[in-house]
Amino acid sequence: MKKKFSNIICIFLCALFVISIIPINTYALERKKDIRKVRTFEHAPTKKVTNQFVKINSPSNNKTVYRKKSVTLSVTVTNPYGRNGDFTLYVYNPKNKAVFFKWIPEFSGTRTYQYTLNTTGSFVLGKYRVIATAEKYDDFYDDISLSENPYEMAENVINIKQLQPVSYIKASVSGKNPTIYYPKTTGAAKYEIYRASAVNKKYKKITTTNKLKYTDKSLSFYKLKKISKKQKAKLKKQKKYKANLKKRKASQKKHNTYYYKVRCVNGKAQSSYSKVITTILKQPK
């Protein structure tokens, strides 16, 4: 009976201990959630600190990144605060709002962290601040405000721009082979060539090249069938031969006319299309 009573007492005491711990653990979890939530939407710090503990390897400062192209974020950081150090990486848009956020709590030693930033969706053109910090973290310390908490910080700026189209497009035709010319364009890694058989028809991408000209060798000259002597005589008799000949020449010209345009690309970054240029195939001799 005594043994049973002592077991009940033990169970009761254990239950009291668990109940007393739960609010503390819940508070600690909620505290971390609140801190992370505030950090994510926090305005960027205005103070610039150069130091030996945080180094942004990539992107380089004032690097140009064309919209829709991904950029590698690489940071090497040493924890100067021992066990209580946190690593945080922010990217702020031109309106000083966070568009990227990573938080590594309580890291130790020297670490290199690498992430991919995709400049699609809501990314606007302009200057973006890449900020990496090593912060001192403590549940009993006001960790929300960087201005009140010890931290080491490095900062680089990236310029997100729109890839520009080629400034002009030219063409020459040798027989059935049109050659398209365009100038070298800043930021363009390659050029996409598009072709259509009519202005209002859908353009089809026929190649992607890093060269500054392209010769289209996939076409053949469209030649109308000759009319018979009997049909020719009949048309002349009806005084319709000249009109028919004009119509046939126009039809042949239409079938041998092709339209081209060019677009610059760099990874997923794309420019707008160039103006359209018209080419007419020549009848082989």
C-alpha positions in Angstrom: 0.0 0.0 0.0 2.9 2.4 0.9 4.7 1.4 -2.3 1.6 2.2 -4.3 1.1 5.6 -2.5 4.8 6.5 -3.1 4.4 5.7 -6.9 1.3 8.0 -7.1 3.3 10.8 -5.4 6.2 10.3 -7.9 3.8 10.5 -10.8 2.2 13.6 -9.4 5.5 15.4 -8.9 6.7 14.4 -12.4 3.5 15.8 -13.9 4.0 19.1 -12.0 7.5 19.3 -13.4 6.4 18.8 -17.0 3.6 21.3 -16.7 6.1 23.9 -15.3 8.6 23.4 -18.2 6.1 23.5 -21.1 5.4 27.3 -20.8 9.1 28.0 -20.7 9.8 25.9 -23.8 6.8 27.3 -25.5 8.0 30.9 -24.7 11.4 30.1 -26.0 10.0 28.7 -29.3 7.6 31.6 -29.8 10.5 34.0 -29.0 12.6 32.5 -31.7 9.7 32.6 -34.2 9.0 36.3 -33.3 12.7 37.2 -33.8 12.8 35.4 -37.1 9.6 37.0 -38.3 10.8 40.5 -37.4 14.2 39.9 -39.0 12.7 38.8 -42.2 10.7 42.0 -42.7 13.2 44.3 -40.9 14.6 47.3 -42.7 18.2 47.0 -43.7 20.8 48.4 -41.3 22.3 51.7 -42.5 25.6 51.3 -40.7 28.5 49.9 -42.9 31.1 47.8 -41.0 34.2 46.4 -42.6 35.8 43.6 -40.7 37.8 40.4 -40.8 34.9 38.1 -39.7 32.5 38.3 -42.6 33.5 38.2 -46.3 31.1 38.2 -49.3 32.8 36.1 -51.9 30.0 36.4 -54.5 28.6 38.6 -55.9 31.3 41.1 -56.2 30.5 44.7 -55.3 28.6 46.7 -57.9 28.2 43.6 -60.1 25.6 43.9 -62.9 23.0 41.1 -62.9 20.4 40.9 -65.7 16.8 40.4 -64.6 15.7 36.7 -64.6 19.3 35.5 -64.4 20.2 33.7 -61.1 23.2 34.9 -59.1 25.2 32.9 -56.6 25.4 34.3 -53.0 28.6 33.0 -51.3 29.7 34.2 -47.8 32.6 33.0 -45.6 32.0 33.9 -41.9 33.9 33.3 -38.7 31.9 33.3 -35.5 33.5 35.9 -33.2 31.1 35.3 -30.3 31.7 31.7 -29.6 28.6 29.5 -29.2 26.2 32.5 -29.1 26.9 33.7 -32.7 24.4 33.7 -35.5 24.9 34.1 -39.2 22.3 36.1 -41.2 22.2 36.9 -44.9 19.8 39.5 -46.3 19.1 40.9 -49.8 17.3 44.3 -49.8 15.5 45.8 -52.8 15.7 49.5 -53.9 12.8 50.2 -51.5 14.9 48.8 -48.6 12.6 45.7 -48.1 14.0 42.2 -47.7 13.5 39.9 -50.7 15.9 37.2 -49.5 16.7 36.0 -46.0 18.7 33.1 -44.4 19.5 32.6 -40.7 21.9 30.1 -39.3 21.7 30.1 -35.4 24.6 29.2 -33.1 27.2 28.2 -35.8 30.8 27.6 -34.8 34.2 28.2 -36.3 34.6 29.4 -39.9 31.9 28.4 -42.4 31.2 29.2 -46.1 27.5 29.4 -47.0 26.2 29.4 -50.6 22.8 30.1 -52.0 21.1 30.9 -55.3 19.2 34.1 -55.8 16.7 34.0 -58.7 15.9 37.5 -59.9 12.5 36.7 -61.3 8.9 37.4 -60.1 8.7 40.6 -58.0 12.3 41.7 -58.6 12.4 45.2 -60.0 15.3 47.0 -61.7 17.7 48.9 -59.5 20.3 48.6 -56.8 20.1 45.7 -54.3 22.1 45.5 -51.0 23.5 42.1 -50.1 24.2 42.1 -46.3 25.9 39.3 -44.3 26.2 39.6 -40.5 27.7 37.6 -37.7 25.5 38.5 -34.7 25.6 37.8 -31.0 22.4 35.9 -30.1 20.9 35.5 -26.6 17.3 34.9 -25.5 17.8 37.4 -22.8 19.3 40.0 -25.1 17.4 42.3 -27.4 18.4 40.6 -30.6 15.8 42.2 -32.8 17.6 45.5 -33.4 21.0 45.3 -35.0 21.7 48.8 -33.9 21.6 47.6 -30.2 23.3 44.3 -30.6 27.0 43.5 -31.3 27.5 42.4 -34.8 30.0 42.1 -37.6 28.8 43.0 -41.1 29.8 43.0 -44.8 27.9 44.6 -47.6 28.0 44.5 -51.4 25.7 46.1 -54.0 24.3 44.4 -57.1 22.7 46.3 -60.0 19.8 44.4 -61.5 19.3 45.6 -65.1 17.2 44.7 -68.1 19.2 43.1 -70.9 19.0 45.4 -73.9 18.2 44.3 -77.5 20.6 44.7 -80.4 20.7 48.3 -81.7 20.1 47.3 -85.3 19.7 44.3 -87.6 20.7 44.0 -91.3 20.4 41.4 -94.0 21.9 40.4 -97.3 20.7 37.7 -99.7 22.9 35.4 -101.8 20.6 33.3 -103.9 18.3 31.3 -101.5 20.5 32.0 -98.4 19.8 35.2 -96.4 22.5 36.3 -93.9 21.4 38.3 -90.9 23.9 40.8 -89.2 23.7 42.5 -85.8 26.2 44.2 -83.4 27.7 42.9 -80.2 25.5 43.9 -77.3 26.6 44.5 -73.7 25.5 41.6 -71.5 24.4 39.3 -74.3 26.0 35.8 -74.1 24.1 34.5 -77.1 21.6 35.6 -79.8 18.4 33.9 -80.7 17.3 34.1 -84.4 13.6 34.0 -85.2 12.0 33.6 -88.6 8.5 33.8 -90.1 7.0 33.5 -93.6 4.6 36.4 -93.0 4.5 39.4 -90.7 1.4 38.3 -89.0 2.4 34.6 -88.6 4.1 33.1 -85.5 7.9 33.5 -85.4 9.9 30.3 -84.9 13.3 30.2 -83.3 15.6 28.7 -85.8 19.0 28.9 -83.9 20.9 30.3 -81.0 24.4 31.5 -81.7 27.2 33.5 -80.1 28.3 34.8 -83.5 27.3 38.2 -84.8 25.9 36.9 -88.1 23.8 34.0 -89.2 23.3 32.5 -92.7 20.0 30.6 -93.1 20.7 27.6 -95.3 17.5 25.8 -94.7 15.4 27.6 -97.3 14.7 26.7 -101.0 13.6 29.1 -103.7 9.9 28.8 -104.6 9.4 28.7 -108.3 6.0 28.7 -110.0 5.3 26.1 -112.7 5.4 27.4 -116.2 2.1 27.6 -118.0 1.6 25.7 -121.2 1.7 27.3 -124.7 -2.0 26.5 -125.1 -3.0 28.2 -121.8 -0.7 31.1 -122.6 -2.4 31.6 -126.0 -5.8 31.4 -124.4 -4.9 34.1 -121.9 -3.6 36.4 -124.6 -6.7 35.9 -126.6 -8.8 36.9 -123.6 -6.4 39.8 -122.9 -5.7 38.4 -119.4 -2.1 37.3 -119.9 -0.4 40.4 -118.4 -2.7 40.4 -115.4 -2.0 36.7 -114.9 1.7 37.2 -115.2 1.7 40.0 -112.7 -0.3 37.9 -110.3 2.1 34.9 -110.7 5.1 37.1 -110.0 3.5 38.5 -106.9 2.7 35.0 -105.7 6.3 33.9 -106.3 7.7 36.9 -104.4 5.4 36.3 -101.5 6.5 32.6 -101.2 10.1 33.7 -101.3 9.8 36.5 -98.7 10.9 35.8 -95.1 11.0 37.9 -92.0 13.7 37.8 -89.2 14.2 39.2 -85.7 16.8 38.8 -83.0 16.8 38.5 -79.2 19.7 38.7 -76.8 20.0 36.1 -74.1 22.2 35.5 -71.0 21.1 32.4 -69.1 17.5 33.0 -68.3 17.8 36.8 -68.9 16.2 37.9 -72.2 16.0 41.2 -74.0 13.1 42.4 -76.0 13.1 41.5 -79.8 14.9 43.6 -82.4 13.0 45.3 -85.2 11.9 42.9 -88.0 13.9 42.8 -91.2 12.5 41.5 -94.5 14.4 39.3 -97.0 13.5 38.1 -100.5 15.2 35.0 -101.9 16.7 35.3 -105.4 16.1 32.9 -108.2 19.2 30.7 -108.7 20.9 31.3 -112.1 
